[in-house]
Amino acid sequence: MWMDEMIRQMDNSLKRCDVSGVDLLMNNHQSLKVEIDVRQENFTMCINLDESLEKYQAKATDAPTDTNAAIDTSASIDTNAPIHRNVPIDTNAPINTDSH
């Protein structure tokens, strides 16, 4: 957004034919260029931070996936286990106290 505004200011500056107008335009352009150059370090820092976060997230997501895969393959699955769903509960139904 900020960069778009700077580009718009450079493009929309009045085109002057006299020397003083050209001097004003050059000074305006130079001040914008200096401001962009000053912010360049911040842009570079943001890009580097983004890259390091992506690497960190990739490392963080790889390890649990491998561990979970090992756990899933070694775990026994009880196919007779009840499946819990969001169903209405009948409060008048008898309670089943039988154990397996």
Beta strands, then each sheet from edge to edge (+ up, - down):
end
